[in-house]
């Protein structure tokens, strides 16, 4: 009989803490938020900035599925994998995972707090898609390479 997995660990490695996940998510999202904020205040040109912010959001989501990490997670050494087999989700499912975070936000953002008490440190979106976020992955230096698939 297999031993139960201890909290904070998966069979694929140590799980990212809530704080690490927040920092990586902020790093992943800041460029998109900046573009959208400029767009909201820039008149006719603002539409272009807003579209660029939206495109960036979907690109990072696709990158998270395809590589397991967007720029922020690559900087901080985090990686999203399927809990069942330790593999990345694929680009399309990365986008689905980001859309599923809507469920985390529905009830006063409680789903985003789940990793604070959940033994597998999963948000509701992670539970729905069967993903975990690993830490101690190779960190990358800040460069244009962070934004490439």
Rosetta blueprint (number, residue, H / E / L):
1 X L
2 X L
3 X L
4 X L
5 X L
6 X L
7 X L
8 X L
9 X E
10 X E
11 X L
12 X L
13 X E
14 X E
15 X E
16 X L
17 X L
18 X H
19 X H
20 X H
21 X H
22 X H
23 X H
24 X H
25 X H
26 X H
27 X H
28 X H
29 X H
30 X H
31 X H
32 X H
33 X H
34 X H
35 X H
36 X H
37 X H
38 X H
39 X H
40 X H
41 X H
42 X L
43 X H
44 X H
45 X H
46 X H
47 X H
48 X H
49 X H
50 X H
51 X H
52 X H
53 X H
54 X H
55 X H
56 X H
57 X H
58 X H
59 X H
60 X H
61 X H
62 X H
63 X H
64 X H
65 X H
66 X H
67 X H
68 X L
69 X L
70 X L
71 X H
72 X H
73 X H
74 X H
75 X H
76 X H
77 X L
78 X L
79 X E
80 X E
81 X E
82 X E
83 X L
84 X L
85 X L
86 X L
87 X L
88 X L
89 X L
90 X L
91 X H
92 X H
93 X H
94 X H
95 X H
96 X H
97 X H
98 X H
99 X H
100 X H
101 X H
102 X H
103 X H
104 X H
105 X H
106 X H
107 X L
108 X L
109 X L
110 X H
111 X H
112 X H
113 X H
114 X H
115 X H
116 X H
117 X L
118 X L
119 X L
120 X L
121 X L
122 X L
123 X L
124 X H
125 X H
126 X H
127 X H
128 X H
129 X H
130 X L
131 X E
132 X E
133 X E
134 X E
135 X L
136 X L
137 X L
138 X L
139 X L
140 X L
141 X L
142 X L
143 X L
144 X H
145 X H
146 X H
147 X H
148 X L
149 X L
